[in-house]
Amino acid sequence: AARTVTFPDAAITIPSGTLIAGTVANANRLDSTSAVGVIKESLIADGISTSVLTLAGTLTAPQTVTIQNKSGTMGLVDQDPTASFKNKIINYDFSVAQAGTVFAVAGYTLDQWYFNFAGSGPSVTQQTRTLGTLARPGKKFFRLSVSTTVLTPTIENRIENVENFAGDFVTISITAKTLASRTLTVNVIQNFGAGGSPSGSVTTVAGTVNLTTTLTRYSVTVFVPSISGKTLGTAGDYVAIQFAFPTAVLEGYDIYDVQAERGSIMTDLEQRPPGAELALCERFFVTLPNNTNTVGPWGSLYATTGGKVFWPFRVPMRAIPTLSGTGNSFEIIGVGPVTGTVANTVLGTQGVNFDGTSLSSAGTIGQPLAYRGAGLLSAQL
């Protein structure tokens, strides 16, 4: 049996698990079937017995390679560059910023991007790019500014479900530049959740990229360990794509267009519609409207100075969220703005409701009531 696959990379590493569902000894020959480029004679291998075969020839163009096997089933990684949602990174283009655009503390920053560090003095911001910077639509990028007082800075995007990429290749690509040449380390972290007795997290170094002052597209590929035999917690398992920056260095990093896709080949960036990206983010984090011109939680008065309001989520959340950052601004329709206390909150994955008590002006039972204050609902990993 034979199967043909095209590898456009200059250097190709093929783990045995990618070739066949069996031992690598089942592959008895590796032949170049294209006259384009150069593959060294040493790459023509019979009776391969190593678990990993590295092709180290110099390819001047995409090279077609045919792999023939004695027995067993071929198990090559299949990739479709046009597949929908092949990119597992949510907020890949840093366009969604529900919680704000400037951050200086550890925690979630732009939607789905978690920032961590030791020391003091970092700045994470959402920036607007200059028109024509990239040959695609899109306006935003991520900027990290650090100094010698910032230690071990990292950013990561946590992908729901630790099964993603397990026992398979993942290719991670970014577009980035720095003020000076720096080395960026890319990690894949498998986290088995919280609650119960989950297995400890597993970190795999995917590789390093040497950033320069020129905006450039980079990629790394790594085989992610199997999770066979691991134990999940009761909730919150994920796989994180992490970027680790040099420690205690005065530097600025600009990052655009992050992609994490199954397989060993970098394909074109998947560009999702803005509405779809916002919906993906709202599964994990939602902000309540916080102005008098936007429809927020609505309900009615059940007493002259008390009422209940409801807010159905546009997208069901990943888990029952927490509510924080609420204010005291309400409006009794027909009376006007009033102040009150948020109380008796009931949270679910489909929506939230709460009471407005001790309202500063009275209304009539049944009169419409709106909440006009802030609120942050989080089901983040």
C-alpha positions in Angstrom: 0.0 0.0 0.0 1.2 3.5 -0.7 0.0 7.0 0.2 1.4 10.4 -1.0 1.7 13.6 1.1 3.3 16.9 0.3 5.6 18.6 2.8 6.4 22.2 2.0 8.8 22.6 5.0 12.6 22.8 4.6 13.2 20.3 7.4 10.6 17.7 8.3 10.4 15.5 11.4 8.0 12.5 11.1 7.2 10.8 14.4 6.3 7.1 14.0 2.7 7.6 15.2 2.1 10.0 12.3 3.1 7.4 9.7 1.3 4.2 10.7 -0.8 2.6 13.4 1.8 0.2 14.4 5.6 0.0 14.9 7.7 2.2 12.7 9.5 -1.0 11.4 6.4 -1.5 9.3 7.5 1.3 7.0 10.1 -0.2 4.8 10.9 2.5 2.3 10.9 6.3 1.9 11.3 7.5 -1.6 11.3 10.9 -3.2 9.0 11.0 -6.2 9.7 14.5 -7.3 12.7 15.9 -9.2 12.3 19.3 -7.6 14.7 20.2 -4.8 17.4 18.1 -3.2 16.9 15.2 -0.7 20.2 13.6 0.4 20.7 9.9 -0.3 20.8 9.2 3.4 17.1 9.9 3.6 16.3 6.8 1.5 15.9 4.4 4.3 15.1 0.7 4.4 14.0 -1.2 7.6 13.6 2.0 9.6 13.8 1.1 13.3 14.0 4.5 15.0 10.9 6.0 16.6 11.5 9.4 14.9 12.9 9.9 11.4 14.2 13.4 10.6 14.4 14.6 7.0 17.3 17.0 6.8 17.5 17.7 3.1 17.4 21.1 1.5 14.1 21.6 -0.4 13.9 24.4 -2.9 10.2 23.8 -3.5 7.4 21.7 -2.1 8.5 18.0 -2.2 6.2 15.1 -2.7 7.2 12.0 -0.7 5.7 8.5 -1.0 5.7 6.3 2.0 5.3 2.5 1.4 4.6 0.0 4.1 4.8 -3.7 4.4 1.7 -4.0 6.6 -0.5 -2.1 8.9 -2.6 1.0 8.3 -1.1 4.3 7.3 -2.0 7.1 9.8 -0.8 10.3 8.2 -2.0 13.6 9.6 -4.8 15.0 7.4 -5.2 18.7 7.1 -7.7 20.8 5.3 -6.6 24.4 5.0 -10.1 25.5 4.2 -11.7 23.7 7.2 -13.9 25.9 9.4 -12.7 26.6 12.9 -9.4 24.9 12.4 -7.8 27.6 14.5 -8.5 26.8 18.1 -7.3 30.2 19.4 -10.3 32.4 20.4 -9.7 36.1 19.9 -6.8 35.2 17.6 -6.6 38.7 16.2 -7.0 40.5 19.6 -10.1 42.4 18.3 -12.4 41.6 21.3 -11.7 43.6 24.5 -14.8 43.4 26.7 -12.9 44.1 29.9 -10.8 47.0 28.6 -7.8 47.8 26.5 -5.1 48.6 29.1 -3.9 46.2 31.8 -1.0 46.3 34.3 -1.7 43.3 36.6 -1.7 39.5 36.1 -4.9 37.9 34.9 -7.1 38.0 31.9 -6.5 41.0 29.6 -8.0 41.1 26.1 -10.6 38.4 25.9 -9.2 34.9 26.4 -5.6 36.1 26.8 -4.1 35.4 30.2 -1.1 37.4 31.3 1.2 36.3 34.1 4.5 37.6 35.5 6.5 38.3 38.6 7.9 41.6 39.6 6.3 44.9 38.6 5.7 47.4 35.9 4.3 45.6 32.8 1.8 47.0 30.4 -0.5 45.0 28.1 -2.5 47.1 25.6 -4.7 46.6 22.6 -3.3 48.6 19.7 -4.7 49.8 16.4 -2.5 48.8 13.5 -1.5 51.1 10.6 -3.5 50.4 7.5 -1.5 48.2 5.1 0.6 46.6 7.9 -0.8 43.1 6.9 -2.3 41.9 3.7 -5.6 41.1 5.3 -8.5 42.9 6.9 -8.3 43.6 10.6 -7.4 46.5 12.9 -6.0 45.4 16.2 -2.9 43.8 17.7 -1.5 42.9 21.1 1.4 44.9 22.7 3.4 43.9 25.7 5.7 46.4 27.2 8.1 45.2 29.9 11.1 46.4 31.8 14.0 45.0 33.8 11.6 44.7 36.8 9.3 42.3 35.0 10.2 38.7 35.6 9.1 35.6 33.6 6.3 37.3 31.6 4.0 34.9 29.7 0.8 35.2 27.8 -1.4 32.2 27.1 -4.7 31.3 25.4 -6.6 28.5 27.2 -8.5 26.2 24.8 -11.4 24.4 26.4 -11.0 20.6 26.7 -7.6 19.0 27.3 -8.3 16.4 24.6 -7.5 19.0 21.9 -4.3 18.1 20.1 -3.6 15.2 22.5 -1.6 12.4 20.8 -1.3 14.6 17.7 0.6 17.4 16.1 -0.2 21.0 16.7 1.3 23.8 14.6 1.3 27.3 16.2 1.9 30.4 14.1 2.2 34.1 15.0 3.1 37.3 13.4 5.3 39.4 15.6 8.1 42.0 16.0 10.2 43.5 18.8 12.3 46.6 19.5 15.4 44.4 19.4 16.1 40.8 18.6 14.7 38.5 21.2 13.9 34.8 21.6 10.3 33.7 22.3 9.6 30.3 23.7 6.3 28.6 22.8 4.8 26.0 25.2 1.8 23.7 25.1 0.3 23.1 28.6 -2.1 20.3 29.2 -4.2 21.1 32.3 -6.5 18.4 33.6 -8.8 20.7 35.5 -9.7 21.3 39.2 -11.8 19.5 41.7 -11.4 15.8 42.6 -7.9 14.4 42.0 -6.8 15.5 38.6 -3.5 14.6 37.1 -0.8 17.2 37.2 -0.4 19.5 34.3 2.1 18.6 31.5 4.2 21.3 29.7 5.7 20.5 26.3 8.1 23.0 24.7 6.9 23.5 21.2 10.0 25.4 20.1 11.5 28.9 20.0 11.4 31.7 17.5 13.9 34.5 17.1 11.9 37.7 16.9 13.4 40.8 15.1 12.4 44.4 14.5 10.7 43.3 11.2 7.1 42.1 11.3 7.4 38.4 10.4 5.3 35.3 10.4 6.7 32.4 12.5 5.6 28.8 13.2 6.6 25.9 15.4 5.3 22.3 15.3 5.2 19.8 18.2 3.8 16.4 18.9 1.5 16.8 22.0 1.6 13.9 24.5 -1.3 11.5 24.7 -3.5 11.9 27.7 -4.2 8.1 28.0 -4.1 7.1 31.7 -4.6 10.7 32.9 -7.3 11.7 35.3 -9.6 14.7 34.8 -10.8 17.0 37.6 -14.5 17.7 37.9 -14.3 20.8 35.8 -12.1 23.3 33.9 -9.7 21.1 31.9 -7.9 22.9 29.0 -4.8 23.0 26.8 -3.0 26.3 26.8 -0.8 27.8 24.0 1.7 29.8 26.0 4.3 32.4 24.8 7.2 32.9 27.3 9.2 36.1 26.9 12.7 36.8 28.2 12.9 37.8 31.8 14.1 41.1 33.2 14.6 42.8 29.8 13.5 46.2 28.7 11.4 45.4 25.6 8.2 45.9 23.6 6.5 43.0 21.8 3.9 43.4 19.1 1.9 40.2 18.3 -0.7 39.7 15.6 -2.8 36.8 14.3 -2.2 33.7 16.4 -3.2 30.3 15.1 -3.1 26.8 16.6 -4.1 24.1 14.3 -4.0 20.3 14.2 -1.3 18.9 12.0 2.3 19.4 11.1 2.0 22.1 8.5 1.3 25.8 8.8 -1.7 26.7 6.7 -3.2 30.1 5.9 -4.6 32.1 8.8 -8.3 31.4 9.4 -10.1 34.7 9.4 -13.5 34.5 11.2 -16.2 37.1 11.0 -16.1 39.6 13.9 -19.6 38.5 15.2 -18.5 34.9 15.3 -15.3 35.8 17.3 -17.4 37.8 19.8 -19.8 34.9 20.2 -16.9 32.5 20.9 -15.6 35.0 23.6 -19.0 35.4 25.2 -19.0 31.7 26.1 -16.4 32.6 28.6 -16.9 36.2 29.5 -19.7 38.8 29.2 -20.0 42.4 30.2 -23.4 44.0 31.0 -24.3 47.1 29.1 -23.3 50.1 31.2 -25.0 53.2 29.7 -28.5 54.6 29.3 -28.6 54.1 25.6 -28.2 50.3 25.5 -30.8 47.7 26.6 -29.5 45.9 29.7 -31.2 43.8 32.3 -34.9 44.5 32.3 -37.8 43.5 34.6 -40.4 45.2 36.7 -41.2 46.4 40.2 -42.6 43.8 42.7 -42.8 46.6 45.4 -42.8 50.3 45.2 -39.0 50.5 45.9 -37.9 47.0 44.8 -37.9 44.9 41.6 -36.3 42.1 39.7 -34.5 42.3 36.3 -33.4 39.6 33.9 -30.5 39.3 31.4 -30.5 36.3 29.0 -27.1 35.6 27.5 -26.7 35.8 23.8 -24.5 32.7 23.9 -24.8 30.0 26.6 -21.7 30.3 28.9 -19.2 27.5 29.4 -20.2 27.1 33.1 -22.3 28.9 35.7 -20.4 32.3 35.8 -19.5 34.6 38.6 -20.9 38.1 38.7 -18.7 41.0 39.9 -18.3 44.7 39.4 -21.9 45.6 39.8 -23.0 49.2 40.5 -26.2 50.9 41.9 -27.7 52.5 38.8 -31.3 51.6 37.9 -34.1 53.3 36.1 -37.8 53.1 36.8 -39.4 53.7 33.4 -41.8 56.6 33.8 -40.0 57.8 37.0 -36.4 58.2 35.9 -32.9 57.2 37.1 -32.7 55.8 40.6 -30.1 54.2 42.8 -30.5 50.8 44.5 -28.7 47.7 45.7 -28.1 44.6 43.6 -29.3 41.6 45.7 -30.5 38.0 45.5 -28.5 37.2 42.3 -29.4 33.9 40.5 -26.8 32.8 38.0 -27.1 30.1 35.3 -25.4 29.3 32.0 -28.3 30.8 30.1 -28.7 34.1 31.9 -28.7 36.0 35.2 -31.4 37.7 37.3 -31.2 39.8 40.4 -33.2 42.2 42.5 -32.9 46.0 42.8 -33.7 46.8 46.4 -33.9 50.0 48.4 -34.6 52.1 45.3 -34.1 55.8 45.9 -37.5 56.7 44.4 -40.8 54.8 44.5 -42.8 53.5 41.6 -45.9 51.4 41.0 -45.9 47.7 41.3 -45.6 46.2 37.8 -43.8 49.3 36.5 -40.9 48.5 34.2 -37.4 48.5 35.8 -34.0 48.6 34.1 -30.5 48.1 35.5 -28.1 50.6 34.1 -24.9 49.7 36.0 -21.8 47.7 35.2 -21.3 44.0 35.6 -18.7 41.3 34.7 -19.8 37.7 34.2 -16.9 35.2 34.0 -16.8 31.5 33.2 -13.1 31.7 32.2 -10.8 28.8 32.6 
